[in-house]
Amino acid sequence: MAERIYQKRVIFPENAQGEFLIQQINKLKISWPNLAEKIGIHERTLNDWRREEYSMPLDHLEKICKLSNSKLPNNITIKDPFSHLKDAGIRGGLASLKKYGRVGGDPEYQKKRWHEWWESNSKSIIKSHPIFQRHLIRKPTRSKLLAEFFGIMLGDGSISSASKNQLRITLNHQDDKEYISFVLATLEKLFRKKASIIKHKNSLASDICLSSTNAVEFLLRLGLKSGNKVKQQVDIPNWIKSNVEFQKACVRGLMDTDGCIFYECHNIKGKKYCYPRLTFVTASVPLRNSVFSILTDLKLDPKIENTRHVSIENKEKIAEYFKVIGSSNPKHLKRYKN
């Protein structure tokens, strides 16, 4: 039925449409109900066409002509569906212009009425409509997993200072492909809410995004900062510093995001010597000092280099780091083992 509404229409000269249908009935020697049945319409519709209350669709005219072995009449005009609306719109616009001096009513009056409606209805709309409601989350207890997530956020994470309703963690979608899965699983385990991934168009970076005002407010209360981490000189929260296991977990998150393991090589008398280096990099002085202090307390002999780097350069101490603290980033584990 929907297809017929949008068919092209046939316009006959006045009184010609009814005469045409009568001629076809006489030629076919059938009744009006029989003709209606053969072309797939209701008898009442055919009678409306005969009385010329409505124009005929082109496809039904073609069916009638096929039944009677006739050609399409020469005196018809074929029009696209809704072709009459343009003329109707022009006539309506001219009538509005003549009556009100404008088309579309008084914009100031419309604006006033809209503001009046919004003032009286907005509170109930915001209160009742699901789009304005905060989604409930699980508020995790302080744990090693939460401490590690704080390390991830202090490393490659951020919270917008403008909206404060979304957190994001930016990682390399090639090198950190497996680690991205770990971070997604961590977010869902902590907050019972799934995050989304947005790939950057012109780089290898991907953003893991979690949109939740409740989650962001929870993290801010526990010590994370919104906005630029370098300008604010962020640091590890005290609730993590006061627990050794939380310290290890947080450093693991920091090293897995803003740290790297590499081999420093030298050629001495034609022989190549390579030494492993484990380095954490940050432009935040308090954060650098906290990581240095935690690694020192764990007797891993860290060094501060170039004011931004905290490094472990002893092979045995690096092995001890992976034994005591470990890594959740397969990229680091593979580089260490190789």
LOBA-926172 format. One record per residue (C-alpha): residue in three letters; x, y, z; residue number from 1. Coordinates in Angstrom, 1 decimal. Example, Ala and Ser with C-alpha at 12.3 -4.5 7.8 and 13.67 -1.06 7.14 Angstrom:
2
<pt type="ALA" x="12.3" y="-4.5" z="7.8" seq="1"/>
<pt type="SER" x="13.7" y="-1.1" z="7.1" seq="2"/>
END
This chain:
338
<pt type="MET" x="0.0" y="0.0" z="0.0" seq="1"/>
<pt type="ALA" x="2.9" y="2.4" z="0.8" seq="2"/>
<pt type="GLU" x="4.2" y="2.1" z="-2.7" seq="3"/>
<pt type="ARG" x="1.0" y="3.4" z="-4.3" seq="4"/>
<pt type="ILE" x="1.0" y="6.6" z="-2.3" seq="5"/>
<pt type="TYR" x="4.2" y="7.7" z="-4.0" seq="6"/>
<pt type="GLN" x="3.2" y="6.8" z="-7.6" seq="7"/>
<pt type="LYS" x="3.2" y="9.3" z="-10.4" seq="8"/>
<pt type="ARG" x="-0.3" y="10.7" z="-11.0" seq="9"/>
<pt type="VAL" x="-2.2" y="11.1" z="-14.3" seq="10"/>
<pt type="ILE" x="-4.1" y="14.4" z="-14.9" seq="11"/>
<pt type="PHE" x="-7.0" y="14.3" z="-17.5" seq="12"/>
<pt type="PRO" x="-8.8" y="17.3" z="-18.9" seq="13"/>
<pt type="GLU" x="-12.0" y="18.1" z="-17.1" seq="14"/>
<pt type="ASN" x="-14.6" y="15.3" z="-17.4" seq="15"/>
<pt type="ALA" x="-12.2" y="13.2" z="-19.5" seq="16"/>
<pt type="GLN" x="-11.2" y="10.8" z="-16.8" seq="17"/>
<pt type="GLY" x="-14.7" y="9.6" z="-16.1" seq="18"/>
<pt type="GLU" x="-15.4" y="9.3" z="-19.9" seq="19"/>
<pt type="PHE" x="-12.2" y="7.3" z="-20.3" seq="20"/>
<pt type="LEU" x="-13.2" y="4.8" z="-17.6" seq="21"/>
<pt type="ILE" x="-16.7" y="4.3" z="-19.0" seq="22"/>
<pt type="GLN" x="-15.2" y="3.7" z="-22.5" seq="23"/>
<pt type="GLN" x="-12.9" y="1.0" z="-21.0" seq="24"/>
<pt type="ILE" x="-15.8" y="-0.7" z="-19.2" seq="25"/>
<pt type="ASN" x="-17.8" y="-0.8" z="-22.4" seq="26"/>
<pt type="LYS" x="-14.8" y="-2.1" z="-24.3" seq="27"/>
<pt type="LEU" x="-14.0" y="-4.8" z="-21.8" seq="28"/>
<pt type="LYS" x="-17.7" y="-5.7" z="-21.3" seq="29"/>
<pt type="ILE" x="-17.2" y="-6.2" z="-17.5" seq="30"/>
<pt type="SER" x="-18.7" y="-4.6" z="-14.4" seq="31"/>
<pt type="TRP" x="-17.1" y="-1.9" z="-12.2" seq="32"/>
<pt type="PRO" x="-16.5" y="-4.4" z="-9.4" seq="33"/>
<pt type="ASN" x="-14.8" y="-6.8" z="-11.8" seq="34"/>
<pt type="LEU" x="-12.5" y="-4.0" z="-13.2" seq="35"/>
<pt type="ALA" x="-11.6" y="-3.0" z="-9.7" seq="36"/>
<pt type="GLU" x="-10.7" y="-6.5" z="-8.8" seq="37"/>
<pt type="LYS" x="-8.6" y="-7.0" z="-11.9" seq="38"/>
<pt type="ILE" x="-6.4" y="-3.9" z="-11.3" seq="39"/>
<pt type="GLY" x="-6.1" y="-4.6" z="-7.5" seq="40"/>
<pt type="ILE" x="-8.1" y="-1.7" z="-6.0" seq="41"/>
<pt type="HIS" x="-11.3" y="-1.3" z="-4.0" seq="42"/>
<pt type="GLU" x="-14.5" y="-0.7" z="-5.9" seq="43"/>
<pt type="ARG" x="-15.0" y="2.6" z="-4.0" seq="44"/>
<pt type="THR" x="-11.7" y="3.9" z="-5.2" seq="45"/>
<pt type="LEU" x="-12.7" y="3.2" z="-8.8" seq="46"/>
<pt type="ASN" x="-15.9" y="5.0" z="-8.3" seq="47"/>
<pt type="ASP" x="-14.0" y="8.0" z="-6.9" seq="48"/>
<pt type="TRP" x="-11.9" y="8.1" z="-10.1" seq="49"/>
<pt type="ARG" x="-15.0" y="7.9" z="-12.3" seq="50"/>
<pt type="ARG" x="-16.5" y="10.8" z="-10.4" seq="51"/>
<pt type="GLU" x="-13.1" y="12.5" z="-10.8" seq="52"/>
<pt type="GLU" x="-12.7" y="13.2" z="-7.1" seq="53"/>
<pt type="TYR" x="-9.1" y="12.1" z="-7.3" seq="54"/>
<pt type="SER" x="-6.5" y="11.7" z="-10.0" seq="55"/>
<pt type="MET" x="-5.4" y="8.2" z="-11.1" seq="56"/>
<pt type="PRO" x="-2.0" y="6.7" z="-10.4" seq="57"/>
<pt type="LEU" x="0.0" y="6.1" z="-13.6" seq="58"/>
<pt type="ASP" x="0.5" y="2.4" z="-12.9" seq="59"/>
<pt type="HIS" x="-3.2" y="1.7" z="-12.6" seq="60"/>
<pt type="LEU" x="-3.9" y="3.5" z="-15.8" seq="61"/>
<pt type="GLU" x="-1.3" y="1.3" z="-17.5" seq="62"/>
<pt type="LYS" x="-3.0" y="-1.8" z="-16.1" seq="63"/>
<pt type="ILE" x="-6.4" y="-0.7" z="-17.5" seq="64"/>
<pt type="CYS" x="-4.9" y="0.0" z="-20.9" seq="65"/>
<pt type="LYS" x="-3.2" y="-3.4" z="-20.9" seq="66"/>
<pt type="LEU" x="-6.4" y="-5.2" z="-20.1" seq="67"/>
<pt type="SER" x="-8.3" y="-3.4" z="-23.0" seq="68"/>
<pt type="ASN" x="-5.3" y="-3.5" z="-25.3" seq="69"/>
<pt type="SER" x="-5.4" y="0.3" z="-25.6" seq="70"/>
<pt type="LYS" x="-2.7" y="2.9" z="-25.8" seq="71"/>
<pt type="LEU" x="-2.3" y="5.6" z="-23.1" seq="72"/>
<pt type="PRO" x="-4.6" y="8.5" z="-23.8" seq="73"/>
<pt type="ASN" x="-2.9" y="11.5" z="-25.6" seq="74"/>
<pt type="ASN" x="-4.6" y="14.1" z="-23.6" seq="75"/>
<pt type="ILE" x="-3.1" y="13.3" z="-20.2" seq="76"/>
<pt type="THR" x="-0.4" y="15.0" z="-18.1" seq="77"/>
<pt type="ILE" x="1.8" y="12.9" z="-15.9" seq="78"/>
<pt type="LYS" x="3.0" y="14.6" z="-12.7" seq="79"/>
<pt type="ASP" x="5.4" y="13.5" z="-10.0" seq="80"/>
<pt type="PRO" x="4.0" y="12.7" z="-6.5" seq="81"/>
<pt type="PHE" x="3.6" y="15.8" z="-4.3" seq="82"/>
<pt type="SER" x="4.1" y="18.2" z="-7.3" seq="83"/>
<pt type="HIS" x="1.1" y="20.1" z="-6.0" seq="84"/>
<pt type="LEU" x="2.8" y="21.0" z="-2.7" seq="85"/>
<pt type="LYS" x="5.0" y="23.6" z="-4.2" seq="86"/>
<pt type="ASP" x="2.1" y="25.6" z="-5.5" seq="87"/>
<pt type="ALA" x="0.2" y="25.1" z="-2.3" seq="88"/>
<pt type="GLY" x="3.2" y="26.3" z="-0.3" seq="89"/>
<pt type="ILE" x="3.5" y="29.4" z="-2.4" seq="90"/>
<pt type="ARG" x="-0.2" y="30.2" z="-2.1" seq="91"/>
<pt type="GLY" x="-0.1" y="29.7" z="1.7" seq="92"/>
<pt type="GLY" x="3.1" y="31.9" z="2.0" seq="93"/>
<pt type="LEU" x="1.5" y="34.7" z="0.0" seq="94"/>
<pt type="ALA" x="-1.7" y="34.5" z="2.1" seq="95"/>
<pt type="SER" x="0.4" y="34.6" z="5.3" seq="96"/>
<pt type="LEU" x="2.5" y="37.5" z="4.0" seq="97"/>
<pt type="LYS" x="-0.7" y="39.5" z="3.1" seq="98"/>
<pt type="LYS" x="-2.3" y="38.8" z="6.5" seq="99"/>
<pt type="TYR" x="0.7" y="39.1" z="8.9" seq="100"/>
<pt type="GLY" x="3.3" y="40.9" z="6.9" seq="101"/>
<pt type="ARG" x="5.7" y="37.9" z="7.3" seq="102"/>
<pt type="VAL" x="5.9" y="34.2" z="6.5" seq="103"/>
<pt type="GLY" x="5.9" y="31.8" z="9.5" seq="104"/>
<pt type="GLY" x="4.4" y="33.9" z="12.2" seq="105"/>
<pt type="ASP" x="5.9" y="36.3" z="14.7" seq="106"/>
<pt type="PRO" x="9.4" y="35.0" z="15.7" seq="107"/>
<pt type="GLU" x="9.6" y="37.0" z="18.9" seq="108"/>
<pt type="TYR" x="6.2" y="35.8" z="20.0" seq="109"/>
<pt type="GLN" x="7.2" y="32.2" z="19.2" seq="110"/>
<pt type="LYS" x="10.5" y="32.6" z="21.2" seq="111"/>
<pt type="LYS" x="8.6" y="34.1" z="24.1" seq="112"/>
<pt type="ARG" x="6.1" y="31.2" z="24.2" seq="113"/>
<pt type="TRP" x="8.9" y="28.6" z="23.9" seq="114"/>
<pt type="HIS" x="10.7" y="30.1" z="26.9" seq="115"/>
<pt type="GLU" x="7.5" y="30.2" z="28.9" seq="116"/>
<pt type="TRP" x="6.9" y="26.5" z="28.1" seq="117"/>
<pt type="TRP" x="10.5" y="25.6" z="29.0" seq="118"/>
<pt type="GLU" x="10.4" y="27.4" z="32.3" seq="119"/>
<pt type="SER" x="7.2" y="25.6" z="33.3" seq="120"/>
<pt type="ASN" x="8.2" y="22.1" z="32.0" seq="121"/>
<pt type="SER" x="12.0" y="21.8" z="32.0" seq="122"/>
<pt type="LYS" x="12.4" y="20.6" z="35.6" seq="123"/>
<pt type="SER" x="10.0" y="17.8" z="35.2" seq="124"/>
<pt type="ILE" x="11.6" y="16.8" z="31.8" seq="125"/>
<pt type="ILE" x="15.1" y="16.8" z="33.2" seq="126"/>
<pt type="LYS" x="13.9" y="14.8" z="36.3" seq="127"/>
<pt type="SER" x="12.0" y="12.2" z="34.4" seq="128"/>
<pt type="HIS" x="13.8" y="11.7" z="31.0" seq="129"/>
<pt type="PRO" x="16.4" y="8.9" z="30.9" seq="130"/>
<pt type="ILE" x="18.8" y="11.0" z="28.8" seq="131"/>
<pt type="PHE" x="19.3" y="13.4" z="31.7" seq="132"/>
<pt type="GLN" x="19.8" y="10.7" z="34.4" seq="133"/>
<pt type="ARG" x="23.1" y="9.6" z="35.7" seq="134"/>
<pt type="HIS" x="23.9" y="6.0" z="35.1" seq="135"/>
<pt type="LEU" x="24.7" y="4.1" z="38.3" seq="136"/>
<pt type="ILE" x="28.2" y="2.6" z="38.6" seq="137"/>
<pt type="ARG" x="29.9" y="0.2" z="41.0" seq="138"/>
<pt type="LYS" x="32.0" y="2.3" z="43.4" seq="139"/>
<pt type="PRO" x="35.0" y="0.0" z="44.0" seq="140"/>
<pt type="THR" x="36.8" y="-0.3" z="47.3" seq="141"/>
<pt type="ARG" x="40.4" y="0.6" z="47.7" seq="142"/>
<pt type="SER" x="42.4" y="-2.3" z="46.3" seq="143"/>
<pt type="LYS" x="45.5" y="-3.2" z="44.4" seq="144"/>
<pt type="LEU" x="43.5" y="-3.1" z="41.1" seq="145"/>
<pt type="LEU" x="42.2" y="0.4" z="41.9" seq="146"/>
<pt type="ALA" x="45.7" y="1.5" z="42.8" seq="147"/>
<pt type="GLU" x="47.0" y="0.1" z="39.5" seq="148"/>
<pt type="PHE" x="44.3" y="1.9" z="37.6" seq="149"/>
<pt type="PHE" x="45.3" y="5.2" z="39.4" seq="150"/>
<pt type="GLY" x="48.8" y="4.5" z="38.0" seq="151"/>
<pt type="ILE" x="47.4" y="4.1" z="34.5" seq="152"/>
<pt type="MET" x="45.5" y="7.4" z="34.9" seq="153"/>
<pt type="LEU" x="48.5" y="9.3" z="36.3" seq="154"/>
<pt type="GLY" x="50.5" y="7.9" z="33.3" seq="155"/>
<pt type="ASP" x="48.5" y="8.0" z="30.1" seq="156"/>
<pt type="GLY" x="45.1" y="9.0" z="31.5" seq="157"/>
<pt type="SER" x="43.2" y="12.4" z="31.6" seq="158"/>
<pt type="ILE" x="40.0" y="13.9" z="32.9" seq="159"/>
<pt type="SER" x="38.6" y="17.0" z="31.1" seq="160"/>
<pt type="SER" x="38.6" y="20.0" z="33.3" seq="161"/>
<pt type="ALA" x="35.6" y="21.5" z="31.3" seq="162"/>
<pt type="SER" x="33.0" y="18.7" z="31.4" seq="163"/>
<pt type="LYS" x="34.3" y="16.4" z="34.2" seq="164"/>
<pt type="ASN" x="32.1" y="13.6" z="33.0" seq="165"/>
<pt type="GLN" x="34.6" y="11.6" z="30.9" seq="166"/>
<pt type="LEU" x="37.9" y="10.0" z="31.5" seq="167"/>
<pt type="ARG" x="40.2" y="8.8" z="28.7" seq="168"/>
<pt type="ILE" x="43.4" y="6.8" z="28.5" seq="169"/>
<pt type="THR" x="45.5" y="7.2" z="25.3" seq="170"/>
<pt type="LEU" x="47.5" y="4.2" z="24.1" seq="171"/>
<pt type="ASN" x="49.2" y="3.0" z="20.9" seq="172"/>
<pt type="HIS" x="46.6" y="0.7" z="19.2" seq="173"/>
<pt type="GLN" x="49.4" y="-1.4" z="17.7" seq="174"/>
<pt type="ASP" x="52.1" y="-1.8" z="20.4" seq="175"/>
<pt type="ASP" x="49.6" y="-1.7" z="23.2" seq="176"/>
<pt type="LYS" x="46.9" y="-3.8" z="21.5" seq="177"/>
<pt type="GLU" x="46.9" y="-6.5" z="24.3" seq="178"/>
<pt type="TYR" x="47.3" y="-3.9" z="27.0" seq="179"/>
<pt type="ILE" x="44.2" y="-2.1" z="25.8" seq="180"/>
<pt type="SER" x="42.2" y="-5.2" z="26.4" seq="181"/>
<pt type="PHE" x="43.5" y="-5.3" z="30.0" seq="182"/>
<pt type="VAL" x="42.5" y="-1.7" z="30.6" seq="183"/>
<pt type="LEU" x="39.0" y="-2.2" z="29.2" seq="184"/>
<pt type="ALA" x="38.6" y="-5.3" z="31.4" seq="185"/>
<pt type="THR" x="39.9" y="-3.3" z="34.4" seq="186"/>
<pt type="LEU" x="37.4" y="-0.5" z="33.9" seq="187"/>
<pt type="GLU" x="34.5" y="-2.9" z="33.6" seq="188"/>
<pt type="LYS" x="35.6" y="-4.8" z="36.7" seq="189"/>
<pt type="LEU" x="36.0" y="-1.7" z="38.8" seq="190"/>
<pt type="PHE" x="32.9" y="0.3" z="37.7" seq="191"/>
<pt type="ARG" x="30.7" y="-2.4" z="36.1" seq="192"/>
<pt type="LYS" x="30.6" y="-0.1" z="33.0" seq="193"/>
<pt type="LYS" x="32.0" y="-0.7" z="29.5" seq="194"/>
<pt type="ALA" x="34.3" y="1.9" z="28.0" seq="195"/>
<pt type="SER" x="34.6" y="2.7" z="24.3" seq="196"/>
<pt type="ILE" x="37.6" y="2.9" z="22.0" seq="197"/>
<pt type="ILE" x="38.2" y="5.9" z="19.6" seq="198"/>
<pt type="LYS" x="41.0" y="5.6" z="17.1" seq="199"/>
<pt type="HIS" x="42.9" y="8.7" z="16.1" seq="200"/>
<pt type="LYS" x="42.7" y="9.3" z="12.3" seq="201"/>
<pt type="ASN" x="46.2" y="10.5" z="11.7" seq="202"/>
<pt type="SER" x="48.2" y="8.6" z="14.3" seq="203"/>
<pt type="LEU" x="48.6" y="5.2" z="15.9" seq="204"/>
<pt type="ALA" x="46.9" y="6.4" z="19.1" seq="205"/>
<pt type="SER" x="43.6" y="5.2" z="20.5" seq="206"/>
<pt type="ASP" x="41.5" y="6.7" z="23.3" seq="207"/>
<pt type="ILE" x="39.8" y="4.4" z="25.8" seq="208"/>
<pt type="CYS" x="36.9" y="6.6" z="26.9" seq="209"/>
<pt type="LEU" x="34.5" y="6.1" z="29.9" seq="210"/>
<pt type="SER" x="31.7" y="8.6" z="30.1" seq="211"/>
<pt type="SER" x="30.3" y="8.7" z="33.6" seq="212"/>
<pt type="THR" x="30.0" y="11.7" z="35.9" seq="213"/>
<pt type="ASN" x="29.7" y="9.4" z="38.9" seq="214"/>
<pt type="ALA" x="32.9" y="7.5" z="38.0" seq="215"/>
<pt type="VAL" x="34.8" y="10.8" z="37.4" seq="216"/>
<pt type="GLU" x="33.6" y="12.3" z="40.7" seq="217"/>
<pt type="PHE" x="34.6" y="9.1" z="42.5" seq="218"/>
<pt type="LEU" x="38.1" y="9.3" z="41.1" seq="219"/>
<pt type="LEU" x="38.5" y="13.0" z="41.9" seq="220"/>
<pt type="ARG" x="37.5" y="12.4" z="45.5" seq="221"/>
<pt type="LEU" x="40.2" y="9.7" z="45.8" seq="222"/>
<pt type="GLY" x="42.9" y="12.1" z="44.6" seq="223"/>
<pt type="LEU" x="43.0" y="12.3" z="40.7" seq="224"/>
<pt type="LYS" x="43.1" y="15.7" z="39.1" seq="225"/>
<pt type="SER" x="41.2" y="17.1" z="36.1" seq="226"/>
<pt type="GLY" x="43.0" y="19.1" z="33.5" seq="227"/>
<pt type="ASN" x="46.7" y="19.4" z="32.7" seq="228"/>
<pt type="LYS" x="48.7" y="17.0" z="34.9" seq="229"/>
<pt type="VAL" x="52.0" y="18.8" z="34.3" seq="230"/>
<pt type="LYS" x="50.7" y="22.2" z="35.3" seq="231"/>
<pt type="GLN" x="49.1" y="20.7" z="38.4" seq="232"/>
<pt type="GLN" x="52.2" y="18.7" z="39.2" seq="233"/>
<pt type="VAL" x="50.2" y="15.6" z="40.1" seq="234"/>
<pt type="ASP" x="51.3" y="13.0" z="42.6" seq="235"/>
<pt type="ILE" x="50.3" y="9.6" z="43.9" seq="236"/>
<pt type="PRO" x="47.4" y="9.9" z="46.5" seq="237"/>
<pt type="ASN" x="48.2" y="9.3" z="50.1" seq="238"/>
<pt type="TRP" x="45.9" y="6.3" z="50.4" seq="239"/>
<pt type="ILE" x="48.1" y="4.6" z="48.0" seq="240"/>
<pt type="LYS" x="51.4" y="5.8" z="49.6" seq="241"/>
<pt type="SER" x="50.3" y="4.4" z="53.0" seq="242"/>
<pt type="ASN" x="50.0" y="0.8" z="51.7" seq="243"/>
<pt type="VAL" x="53.1" y="-1.0" z="50.3" seq="244"/>
<pt type="GLU" x="51.0" y="-3.3" z="48.1" seq="245"/>
<pt type="PHE" x="49.1" y="-0.4" z="46.7" seq="246"/>
<pt type="GLN" x="52.4" y="1.4" z="46.0" seq="247"/>
<pt type="LYS" x="53.6" y="-1.6" z="43.9" seq="248"/>
<pt type="ALA" x="50.4" y="-1.7" z="42.0" seq="249"/>
<pt type="CYS" x="50.4" y="2.0" z="41.3" seq="250"/>
<pt type="VAL" x="54.0" y="2.0" z="40.1" seq="251"/>
<pt type="ARG" x="53.1" y="-1.0" z="37.8" seq="252"/>
<pt type="GLY" x="50.3" y="1.1" z="36.2" seq="253"/>
<pt type="LEU" x="52.7" y="4.1" z="35.8" seq="254"/>
<pt type="MET" x="55.5" y="2.0" z="34.3" seq="255"/>
<pt type="ASP" x="53.2" y="0.2" z="32.0" seq="256"/>
<pt type="THR" x="52.0" y="3.5" z="30.5" seq="257"/>
<pt type="ASP" x="54.7" y="6.1" z="30.9" seq="258"/>
<pt type="GLY" x="57.6" y="3.7" z="31.3" seq="259"/>
<pt type="CYS" x="59.7" y="1.6" z="28.9" seq="260"/>
<pt type="ILE" x="62.3" y="-1.1" z="28.8" seq="261"/>
<pt type="PHE" x="65.1" y="-0.9" z="26.3" seq="262"/>
<pt type="TYR" x="68.7" y="-2.0" z="25.7" seq="263"/>
<pt type="GLU" x="71.6" y="0.5" z="25.7" seq="264"/>
<pt type="CYS" x="74.3" y="-0.8" z="23.5" seq="265"/>
<pt type="HIS" x="78.0" y="0.2" z="23.2" seq="266"/>
<pt type="ASN" x="80.8" y="-1.0" z="20.9" seq="267"/>
<pt type="ILE" x="84.1" y="-1.5" z="22.8" seq="268"/>
<pt type="LYS" x="87.1" y="-2.7" z="20.8" seq="269"/>
<pt type="GLY" x="84.9" y="-4.0" z="18.1" seq="270"/>
<pt type="LYS" x="82.6" y="-5.9" z="20.5" seq="271"/>
<pt type="LYS" x="79.0" y="-5.0" z="21.1" seq="272"/>
<pt type="TYR" x="77.8" y="-4.8" z="24.7" seq="273"/>
<pt type="CYS" x="74.0" y="-4.3" z="25.5" seq="274"/>
<pt type="TYR" x="72.6" y="-3.5" z="28.9" seq="275"/>
<pt type="PRO" x="68.9" y="-3.4" z="29.9" seq="276"/>
<pt type="ARG" x="67.4" y="-0.2" z="31.1" seq="277"/>
<pt type="LEU" x="64.0" y="0.3" z="32.8" seq="278"/>
<pt type="THR" x="62.9" y="3.9" z="32.8" seq="279"/>
<pt type="PHE" x="59.8" y="5.9" z="33.9" seq="280"/>
<pt type="VAL" x="59.4" y="9.4" z="32.5" seq="281"/>
<pt type="THR" x="57.3" y="12.2" z="33.9" seq="282"/>
<pt type="ALA" x="57.4" y="16.0" z="33.9" seq="283"/>
<pt type="SER" x="55.7" y="16.1" z="37.4" seq="284"/>
<pt type="VAL" x="58.3" y="16.6" z="40.1" seq="285"/>
<pt type="PRO" x="56.2" y="15.2" z="42.9" seq="286"/>
<pt type="LEU" x="55.3" y="12.1" z="40.9" seq="287"/>
<pt type="ARG" x="58.9" y="11.6" z="39.9" seq="288"/>
<pt type="ASN" x="60.0" y="11.8" z="43.5" seq="289"/>
<pt type="SER" x="57.3" y="9.5" z="44.8" seq="290"/>
<pt type="VAL" x="58.2" y="6.8" z="42.2" seq="291"/>
<pt type="PHE" x="61.9" y="7.2" z="43.1" seq="292"/>
<pt type="SER" x="61.0" y="6.9" z="46.8" seq="293"/>
<pt type="ILE" x="58.9" y="3.7" z="46.3" seq="294"/>
<pt type="LEU" x="61.6" y="2.0" z="44.2" seq="295"/>
<pt type="THR" x="64.2" y="3.0" z="46.7" seq="296"/>
<pt type="ASP" x="62.2" y="1.5" z="49.6" seq="297"/>
<pt type="LEU" x="62.0" y="-1.7" z="47.6" seq="298"/>
<pt type="LYS" x="65.8" y="-1.7" z="47.3" seq="299"/>
<pt type="LEU" x="65.7" y="-1.5" z="43.5" seq="300"/>
<pt type="ASP" x="68.5" y="1.1" z="43.3" seq="301"/>
<pt type="PRO" x="66.7" y="3.7" z="41.1" seq="302"/>
<pt type="LYS" x="68.4" y="6.8" z="39.7" seq="303"/>
<pt type="ILE" x="67.0" y="10.2" z="38.7" seq="304"/>
<pt type="GLU" x="68.4" y="11.3" z="35.3" seq="305"/>
<pt type="ASN" x="67.7" y="14.5" z="33.3" seq="306"/>
<pt type="THR" x="65.2" y="15.6" z="36.0" seq="307"/>
<pt type="ARG" x="62.4" y="13.7" z="34.3" seq="308"/>
<pt type="HIS" x="63.7" y="10.1" z="34.3" seq="309"/>
<pt type="VAL" x="63.6" y="7.5" z="37.0" seq="310"/>
<pt type="SER" x="65.7" y="4.5" z="35.9" seq="311"/>
<pt type="ILE" x="66.8" y="1.1" z="37.0" seq="312"/>
<pt type="GLU" x="70.0" y="0.2" z="35.2" seq="313"/>
<pt type="ASN" x="71.2" y="-2.9" z="37.1" seq="314"/>
<pt type="LYS" x="70.3" y="-6.1" z="35.3" seq="315"/>
<pt type="GLU" x="69.6" y="-8.0" z="38.6" seq="316"/>
<pt type="LYS" x="67.5" y="-5.1" z="40.0" seq="317"/>
<pt type="ILE" x="65.4" y="-5.0" z="36.8" seq="318"/>
<pt type="ALA" x="64.8" y="-8.8" z="37.3" seq="319"/>
<pt type="GLU" x="63.8" y="-8.0" z="40.9" seq="320"/>
<pt type="TYR" x="61.4" y="-5.3" z="39.7" seq="321"/>
<pt type="PHE" x="59.6" y="-7.7" z="37.4" seq="322"/>
<pt type="LYS" x="59.5" y="-10.2" z="40.3" seq="323"/>
<pt type="VAL" x="58.3" y="-7.8" z="43.0" seq="324"/>
<pt type="ILE" x="56.2" y="-5.4" z="41.0" seq="325"/>
<pt type="GLY" x="55.6" y="-7.1" z="37.6" seq="326"/>
<pt type="SER" x="53.8" y="-5.8" z="34.5" seq="327"/>
<pt type="SER" x="50.3" y="-6.0" z="33.1" seq="328"/>
<pt type="ASN" x="51.5" y="-4.8" z="29.7" seq="329"/>
<pt type="PRO" x="52.6" y="-7.7" z="27.4" seq="330"/>
<pt type="LYS" x="54.7" y="-5.3" z="25.4" seq="331"/>
<pt type="HIS" x="57.1" y="-4.7" z="28.4" seq="332"/>
<pt type="LEU" x="57.2" y="-8.4" z="29.3" seq="333"/>
<pt type="LYS" x="58.1" y="-9.4" z="25.8" seq="334"/>
<pt type="ARG" x="60.9" y="-6.9" z="25.6" seq="335"/>
<pt type="TYR" x="62.2" y="-7.9" z="29.0" seq="336"/>
<pt type="LYS" x="62.3" y="-11.6" z="28.2" seq="337"/>
<pt type="ASN" x="63.9" y="-11.0" z="24.8" seq="338"/>
END
